[in-house]
Amino acid sequence: VRAGSVGTHLPASGWDIFGDLRKMNKRQLYYQVLNFAMIVSSALMIWKGLIVLTGSESPIVVVLSGSMEPAFHRGDLLFLTNFREDPIRAGEIVVFKVEGRDIPIVHRVIKVHEKQNGHIKFLTKGDNNAVDDRGLYKQGQHWLEKKDVVGRARGFVPYIGIVTILMNDYPKFKY
């Protein structure tokens, strides 16, 4: 083997995707596109199925901060349900959205107020926070209602969501 010929058959970038696509015939290319479409559509069907089964618009969430330590750590993956007939109780961990904020918050219910007509309002707080969440709610809002709840934590897998956090914190990891 001559020294000049070693590795000359490899593309310069190591990832010559377009060169590989040009080498495929039409049937192979069609098969690859169809496989990719099947994977994407299967993932979407599974996600929509989970939404229906759990009653939650987001059945899986990642804990993004340390406000719930030691119960949950940053990067834990939570599994949620949100059945409307289940009452909200103090001590329960809920995921809620606040008007004006895009990212849901994972905190514990610390107080529940139930009126005679059955209307429920509640207050939340992160286990690792010194004060309740009234400062996080929208201006003038002092309590959350059931409509604010995305789901209730039913289980978790520790640290598996750290990949999501790394991709958000360091966009170069996406590529």
N, C-alpha and C positions, 0 to 999 in steps of 0.2 A: 504494500500500500504506500503510495506516495504521500508525503506530508501535505501537499497542496490539495489533495482530493478528499481529505477527511472532512465530513460535514458539509460538503458543497451541495448535496441534494436537499438540505433543509432550507426553508425560507428564512429570510433575514429576520423577520419578526417572530418566528416560532408559532404564530397564530395566523396563518394565511387562510382565513375562512373563505374569502372570495375566490381564491385559487382552487380550493376544494370544491366549491359550488360549481365553478366552470368545468371541472373534470367530470361532474355527474351528468348522466343523461337525464332527459326530461322525466322519465318514470321515477328515477331515484330522487330527484329534486321534489317531485310531487309527493312521494312517500314521506320525505323528511318534513315537508310543510304540513302534511296531514297529521303526522305524529305530533308535531309541536302544537297544532290546533287541538288535538285530542287531549293533550296534557293540560293545556290552559283551560279548556272547557270542563274537564273533569275536576280541576281545582275549584273552578267557579261553582259547579254543581254541588260539590262537597260543602263549600262555604255557605251557599244558600240553604242547603239541607240542615246544616248546623244552626242557622238562624231560625228556621222553622221549628226544629226540635227543642231549642233552648229558650225561645221566645225573646232572645236578645239580639239587638241590631249588630252587636259585636261580641260573638260568643267566646273569643279568645283575645286577651289583651296582655301587654307587657308592662310590668311595673317600671316606671321611668325615673323615680326618685327614691330617696331613702326615708321618706316620711312615714312609712309603715313598718320600719324596722323595730323590733326583731321579728314580727310576724311574717313580713315579706321583704325581700331585699331587691335592690335595683337589678333588673334583668330577669326576675321571676316571671314565668308565663302563667297567667290565671285563666281558669275556665269558668265561664259565667252562665247563669240562667237568669231569666227575668219573667217569671210567671206572675201576671197581674193579680191573681187571687191570693198569692202568698203575702201575709202581712209583713211589714217592716218592723223589726225588733231592735232594741238597743243591744249593742254588742256585735251586730251583724256587719260584715264588710261589704260595702257597696262600691260600685263604679258609677260615677255620675258625671254629667256634662253641665257646665254652667254657660248661660247665654253670654256670648262674646269671647268664649275660649274654644279652641278647636280640639284640644287634647283632653280626654276624660281623666278624672281624678279617682284614685283608689284610696278610700278612707273608711274608718269605722263609724257607725251610727252611735252617738253617745246619748242623745235625748230624743224621745218620740212624744209628740202631742197629737192625741186623737180626739176629735170633736164628736159631739153627739150624733151628727149626721154621717159619721164614718170617714170624714175627710182627715187625712193624716199629713202632718208636717213633721220634719225631723232635722236634727242638727248633726253634723259630722266633724271628725277630727282625726288627723293622722296620729298614730300611736307614738311617733317620735317627735311630734310637734308640741310646743308649750301651750298654744292657744287653739280654740276651735276654728272652724273654717269660715266664719262669717266674713272675714276679710277677703276670701276667695270668691264668694258669691257675687252676683251682679249688684250694682249700686242699689241700695234700698232693700235688698233681699236679705232676710234674717233666717229663713228656714228653707229647706228643700222640700219638694213634693214628689210623689211617685213618678210624675211625668219626667223628672230630671234624671231618673235612674236608668242607666244603660244595662246594668246587670248586677248580680250578687255573686260573690266569689264562692265557688263550690269545690274547687280543687286547684292545685298548682304544681308546676314542675320547676324546681329551683334552677335559676341562672340560664336556662335554655334561650331566653329572649335577649341575652347579652349581644347576640349577633345583630339584632335589630338596632340596639342602641349604638353599637360600633358603626353600623352603616349610616346612621343619622349623624353621629358626631364626626365621623371621618368619611366623607363622601367618596374618597378614592377607593375604599374597600368594596364599593358597589361594582367596580369594574374588575 
